[in-house]
Amino acid sequence: MIVDVLHPGRPNVSHKELGDRLAKLYKSSEECIFTFGFRTAFGGGKSTGFALIYDSLDEAKKVEPKYRLIRHGIGAKGIISSKQRKERKNRAKKFRGTKKAKAATAGKK
């Protein structure tokens, strides 16, 4: 859903605060509410963004993108160094089609 927030006299409203308010309004759990994409109108006082409310946390984990789960504190971020990513990319460049996927995973142990 699209959320319009009026906040005169304040620069902006935090995602945590918005989640609390939406949880009370829609009688839902705070962990099942995901807010994102908020933009403040020129001159301040009003912000517009998106909110998604799920029935359960399991449904949210199935549907939500990984980066939003990480921001929400649910998912875990994989730690891969930039050098490893570059080596994998360059290894895969030497192949075409389905062999490219095999070449990309060949360096993993």
DOFI-908630 format. One record per atom (N, C-alpha, C): x, y, z; residue number from 1; atom name. Coordinates in Angstrom, 1 decimal. Layout:
N
REC      c1      c2      c3  seq  atom
REC       X       Y       Z  NUM    CA
...
***
This chain:
109
REC      c1      c2      c3  seq  atom
REC     0.8    -1.2     0.0    1     N
REC     0.0     0.0     0.0    1    CA
REC     0.9     1.2     0.0    1     C
REC     0.3     2.3    -0.4    2     N
REC     1.0     3.6    -0.4    2    CA
REC     0.7     4.3     0.9    2     C
REC     1.7     4.8     1.5    3     N
REC     1.5     5.5     2.8    3    CA
REC     1.9     7.0     2.7    3     C
REC     1.0     7.9     3.1    4     N
REC     1.3     9.3     3.2    4    CA
REC     1.4     9.7     4.6    4     C
REC     2.6    10.3     5.0    5     N
REC     2.8    10.6     6.4    5    CA
REC     2.9    12.1     6.5    5     C
REC     2.2    12.8     7.3    6     N
REC     2.3    14.2     7.6    6    CA
REC     3.1    14.4     8.9    6     C
REC     4.2    15.1     8.8    7     N
REC     5.0    15.3     9.9    7    CA
REC     5.5    16.8    10.0    7     C
REC     4.6    17.8    10.2    8     N
REC     5.0    19.2    10.2    8    CA
REC     5.9    19.4    11.4    8     C
REC     7.0    20.2    11.2    9     N
REC     7.9    20.5    12.2    9    CA
REC     9.0    19.5    12.4    9     C
REC     9.0    18.4    11.7   10     N
REC    10.0    17.3    11.8   10    CA
REC    10.6    17.1    10.5   10     C
REC    11.9    16.8    10.4   11     N
REC    12.5    16.5     9.1   11    CA
REC    12.0    15.2     8.5   11     C
REC    11.8    14.2     9.3   12     N
REC    11.3    12.9     8.7   12    CA
REC    10.8    12.0     9.9   12     C
REC    10.2    10.9     9.5   13     N
REC     9.8     9.9    10.5   13    CA
REC    10.6     8.6    10.2   13     C
REC    11.0     7.9    11.3   14     N
REC    11.8     6.7    11.1   14    CA
REC    11.0     5.5    10.7   14     C
REC    11.6     4.5    10.1   15     N
REC    10.9     3.3     9.7   15    CA
REC    10.3     2.6    10.9   15     C
REC    11.1     2.6    12.0   16     N
REC    10.7     1.9    13.2   16    CA
REC     9.4     2.6    13.7   16     C
REC     9.4     3.9    13.8   17     N
REC     8.2     4.6    14.2   17    CA
REC     7.0     4.3    13.3   17     C
REC     7.2     4.3    12.0   18     N
REC     6.1     4.0    11.1   18    CA
REC     5.6     2.6    11.3   18     C
REC     6.5     1.7    11.5   19     N
REC     6.1     0.3    11.7   19    CA
REC     5.2     0.1    13.0   19     C
REC     5.6     0.9    14.1   20     N
REC     4.8     0.8    15.3   20    CA
REC     3.4     1.3    15.0   20     C
REC     3.3     2.5    14.4   21     N
REC     2.0     3.1    14.1   21    CA
REC     1.1     2.2    13.2   21     C
REC     1.7     1.7    12.2   22     N
REC     1.0     0.8    11.3   22    CA
REC     0.5    -0.5    12.0   22     C
REC     1.3    -1.0    12.9   23     N
REC     1.0    -2.2    13.6   23    CA
REC    -0.2    -2.0    14.5   23     C
REC    -0.3    -0.8    15.1   24     N
REC    -1.5    -0.5    15.9   24    CA
REC    -2.7    -0.3    15.0   24     C
REC    -2.6     0.4    13.9   25     N
REC    -3.7     0.7    13.0   25    CA
REC    -4.3    -0.6    12.4   25     C
REC    -3.5    -1.5    12.0   26     N
REC    -3.9    -2.7    11.3   26    CA
REC    -3.9    -3.9    12.2   26     C
REC    -3.7    -3.7    13.5   27     N
REC    -3.7    -4.9    14.4   27    CA
REC    -2.9    -6.0    14.0   27     C
REC    -1.6    -5.7    13.7   28     N
REC    -0.7    -6.7    13.1   28    CA
REC     0.6    -6.6    14.0   28     C
REC     1.4    -7.6    13.8   29     N
REC     2.7    -7.7    14.4   29    CA
REC     3.7    -6.7    13.7   29     C
REC     4.5    -6.1    14.5   30     N
REC     5.5    -5.1    13.9   30    CA
REC     6.5    -5.7    13.0   30     C
REC     6.9    -7.0    13.3   31     N
REC     7.9    -7.7    12.5   31    CA
REC     7.3    -8.1    11.1   31     C
REC     6.0    -8.1    10.9   32     N
REC     5.4    -8.4     9.6   32    CA
REC     5.2    -7.2     8.7   32     C
REC     5.6    -6.0     9.2   33     N
REC     5.4    -4.8     8.4   33    CA
REC     6.7    -4.3     7.8   33     C
REC     6.8    -4.2     6.5   34     N
REC     8.0    -3.7     5.8   34    CA
REC     7.7    -2.4     5.2   34     C
REC     8.4    -1.3     5.6   35     N
REC     8.3     0.0     5.0   35    CA
REC     9.5     0.3     4.2   35     C
REC     9.3     1.0     3.0   36     N
REC    10.4     1.3     2.1   36    CA
REC    10.1     2.3     1.1   36     C
REC    11.0     3.0     0.5   37     N
REC    10.8     3.9    -0.6   37    CA
REC    10.2     5.2    -0.2   37     C
REC    10.5     5.7     1.0   38     N
REC     9.9     7.0     1.4   38    CA
REC    10.7     8.2     0.8   38     C
REC    10.0     9.1     0.3   39     N
REC    10.5    10.4    -0.2   39    CA
REC     9.8    11.5     0.5   39     C
REC    10.6    12.5     0.9   40     N
REC    10.0    13.7     1.6   40    CA
REC     9.7    14.7     0.5   40     C
REC     8.5    15.3     0.6   41     N
REC     8.1    16.3    -0.3   41    CA
REC     8.9    17.6    -0.1   41     C
REC     9.1    18.4    -1.2   42     N
REC     9.9    19.6    -1.2   42    CA
REC     9.2    20.5    -0.2   42     C
REC    10.0    21.1     0.7   43     N
REC     9.5    21.9     1.8   43    CA
REC     9.3    21.2     3.1   43     C
REC     9.3    19.9     3.0   44     N
REC     9.1    19.0     4.2   44    CA
REC     7.7    19.0     4.7   44     C
REC     7.5    18.3     5.8   45     N
REC     6.1    18.2     6.3   45    CA
REC     5.3    17.0     5.8   45     C
REC     5.7    16.4     4.7   46     N
REC     5.0    15.3     4.1   46    CA
REC     5.9    14.3     3.5   46     C
REC     5.7    13.0     3.7   47     N
REC     6.5    12.0     3.1   47    CA
REC     5.6    10.9     2.5   47     C
REC     6.0    10.3     1.4   48     N
REC     5.2     9.3     0.8   48    CA
REC     6.1     8.1     0.5   48     C
REC     5.6     6.9     0.8   49     N
REC     6.3     5.7     0.6   49    CA
REC     5.4     4.5     0.5   49     C
REC     6.0     3.3     0.6   50     N
REC     5.3     2.0     0.5   50    CA
REC     5.4     1.2     1.8   50     C
REC     4.4     0.5     2.1   51     N
REC     4.4    -0.5     3.2   51    CA
REC     3.7    -1.8     2.8   51     C
REC     4.3    -2.9     3.2   52     N
REC     3.7    -4.2     2.9   52    CA
REC     3.5    -4.9     4.3   52     C
REC     2.3    -5.4     4.5   53     N
REC     1.9    -6.0     5.7   53    CA
REC     1.6    -7.5     5.4   53     C
REC     2.3    -8.4     6.1   54     N
REC     2.2    -9.8     5.8   54    CA
REC     1.4   -10.5     7.0   54     C
REC     0.8   -11.6     6.7   55     N
REC     0.0   -12.3     7.8   55    CA
REC     1.0   -12.9     8.8   55     C
REC     2.1   -13.5     8.3   56     N
REC     3.1   -14.1     9.2   56    CA
REC     4.5   -13.8     8.7   56     C
REC     5.4   -14.0     9.6   57     N
REC     6.8   -13.8     9.3   57    CA
REC     7.3   -14.8     8.2   57     C
REC     6.8   -16.0     8.3   58     N
REC     7.2   -17.0     7.3   58    CA
REC     6.8   -16.6     5.9   58     C
REC     5.6   -16.0     5.7   59     N
REC     5.2   -15.5     4.4   59    CA
REC     6.1   -14.4     3.9   59     C
REC     6.5   -13.5     4.8   60     N
REC     7.3   -12.4     4.5   60    CA
REC     8.7   -12.9     4.0   60     C
REC     9.2   -13.9     4.7   61     N
REC    10.5   -14.5     4.3   61    CA
REC    10.5   -15.1     2.9   61     C
REC     9.3   -15.7     2.5   62     N
REC     9.2   -16.3     1.2   62    CA
REC     9.1   -15.2     0.1   62     C
REC     8.5   -14.1     0.4   63     N
REC     8.2   -13.1    -0.7   63    CA
REC     9.2   -12.0    -0.8   63     C
REC     9.6   -11.5     0.4   64     N
REC    10.4   -10.3     0.4   64    CA
REC    11.8   -10.6    -0.2   64     C
REC    12.4    -9.6    -0.9   65     N
REC    13.7    -9.7    -1.4   65    CA
REC    14.8    -9.8    -0.2   65     C
REC    15.9   -10.4    -0.5   66     N
REC    16.9   -10.7     0.5   66    CA
REC    17.4    -9.4     1.1   66     C
REC    17.6    -8.4     0.3   67     N
REC    18.2    -7.1     0.9   67    CA
REC    17.2    -6.5     1.9   67     C
REC    15.9    -6.6     1.6   68     N
REC    15.0    -6.0     2.6   68    CA
REC    14.9    -6.8     3.9   68     C
REC    15.0    -8.1     3.8   69     N
REC    15.1    -8.9     5.0   69    CA
REC    16.3    -8.6     5.8   69     C
REC    17.4    -8.3     5.2   70     N
REC    18.7    -8.0     5.9   70    CA
REC    18.5    -6.6     6.6   70     C
REC    17.9    -5.6     5.9   71     N
REC    17.6    -4.3     6.4   71    CA
REC    16.7    -4.4     7.7   71     C
REC    15.8    -5.4     7.6   72     N
REC    14.8    -5.5     8.6   72    CA
REC    15.4    -6.3     9.8   72     C
REC    16.6    -6.9     9.6   73     N
REC    17.2    -7.6    10.7   73    CA
REC    16.9    -9.0    10.8   73     C
REC    16.3    -9.6     9.7   74     N
REC    15.9   -11.0     9.7   74    CA
REC    16.9   -11.9     9.0   74     C
REC    17.3   -11.5     7.8   75     N
REC    18.2   -12.3     7.0   75    CA
REC    19.7   -12.0     7.4   75     C
REC    20.5   -12.8     6.9   76     N
REC    22.0   -12.7     7.1   76    CA
REC    22.7   -12.4     5.8   76     C
REC    23.6   -11.4     5.8   77     N
REC    24.3   -11.0     4.6   77    CA
REC    25.5   -11.9     4.5   77     C
REC    25.7   -12.4     3.2   78     N
REC    26.9   -13.3     2.9   78    CA
REC    28.1   -12.4     2.7   78     C
REC    29.2   -12.8     3.3   79     N
REC    30.4   -12.0     3.2   79    CA
REC    31.4   -12.7     2.2   79     C
REC    31.4   -12.0     1.0   80     N
REC    32.4   -12.4    -0.1   80    CA
REC    33.2   -11.2    -0.4   80     C
REC    34.5   -11.4    -0.5   81     N
REC    35.4   -10.3    -0.8   81    CA
REC    35.3    -9.9    -2.3   81     C
REC    35.6    -8.7    -2.6   82     N
REC    35.5    -8.2    -3.9   82    CA
REC    36.5    -8.9    -4.8   82     C
REC    37.6    -9.3    -4.3   83     N
REC    38.6   -10.1    -5.1   83    CA
REC    38.0   -11.4    -5.6   83     C
REC    37.3   -12.1    -4.7   84     N
REC    36.7   -13.4    -5.0   84    CA
REC    35.6   -13.2    -6.1   84     C
REC    34.8   -12.1    -5.9   85     N
REC    33.8   -11.9    -6.9   85    CA
REC    34.4   -11.6    -8.3   85     C
REC    35.4   -10.8    -8.3   86     N
REC    36.1   -10.5    -9.6   86    CA
REC    36.7   -11.8   -10.2   86     C
REC    37.3   -12.6    -9.4   87     N
REC    37.9   -13.8   -10.0   87    CA
REC    36.8   -14.8   -10.5   87     C
REC    35.7   -14.9    -9.8   88     N
REC    34.6   -15.7   -10.3   88    CA
REC    34.0   -15.2   -11.6   88     C
REC    33.8   -13.8   -11.7   89     N
REC    33.3   -13.2   -12.9   89    CA
REC    34.2   -13.5   -14.1   89     C
REC    35.5   -13.3   -13.9   90     N
REC    36.5   -13.5   -15.0   90    CA
REC    36.6   -15.0   -15.4   90     C
REC    36.4   -15.9   -14.4   91     N
REC    36.5   -17.3   -14.7   91    CA
REC    35.3   -17.7   -15.6   91     C
REC    34.1   -17.1   -15.3   92     N
REC    32.9   -17.4   -16.0   92    CA
REC    32.9   -16.8   -17.4   92     C
REC    33.7   -15.8   -17.7   93     N
REC    33.7   -15.1   -19.0   93    CA
REC    34.3   -16.1   -20.0   93     C
REC    35.0   -17.1   -19.6   94     N
REC    35.7   -18.0   -20.6   94    CA
REC    34.7   -19.0   -21.1   94     C
REC    33.5   -19.1   -20.6   95     N
REC    32.6   -20.1   -21.0   95    CA
REC    31.3   -19.5   -21.5   95     C
REC    30.4   -20.3   -22.2   96     N
REC    29.1   -19.9   -22.6   96    CA
REC    28.1   -20.9   -22.2   96     C
REC    26.8   -20.4   -22.0   97     N
REC    25.7   -21.3   -21.7   97    CA
REC    25.7   -21.9   -20.4   97     C
REC    25.4   -23.2   -20.3   98     N
REC    25.3   -23.9   -19.0   98    CA
REC    26.7   -24.1   -18.4   98     C
REC    27.7   -24.1   -19.2   99     N
REC    29.0   -24.4   -18.7   99    CA
REC    29.5   -23.2   -17.9   99     C
REC    28.9   -22.0   -18.1  100     N
REC    29.3   -20.8   -17.4  100    CA
REC    29.0   -20.9   -15.9  100     C
REC    27.8   -21.5   -15.6  101     N
REC    27.4   -21.7   -14.2  101    CA
REC    28.4   -22.7   -13.5  101     C
REC    28.8   -23.7   -14.2  102     N
REC    29.8   -24.7   -13.6  102    CA
REC    31.1   -24.0   -13.4  102     C
REC    31.6   -23.2   -14.3  103     N
REC    32.8   -22.5   -14.1  103    CA
REC    32.8   -21.5   -12.9  103     C
REC    31.6   -20.9   -12.7  104     N
REC    31.5   -20.0   -11.6  104    CA
REC    31.6   -20.7   -10.3  104     C
REC    31.0   -21.9   -10.2  105     N
REC    31.0   -22.6    -8.9  105    CA
REC    32.3   -23.4    -8.7  105     C
REC    33.1   -23.6    -9.7  106     N
REC    34.3   -24.4    -9.7  106    CA
REC    35.3   -23.9    -8.6  106     C
REC    35.4   -22.6    -8.4  107     N
REC    36.3   -22.0    -7.5  107    CA
REC    35.9   -22.2    -6.0  107     C
REC    34.7   -22.5    -5.8  108     N
REC    34.2   -22.7    -4.4  108    CA
REC    34.7   -24.0    -3.8  108     C
REC    34.9   -24.0    -2.5  109     N
REC    35.3   -25.2    -1.8  109    CA
REC    34.3   -25.7    -0.8  109     C
***
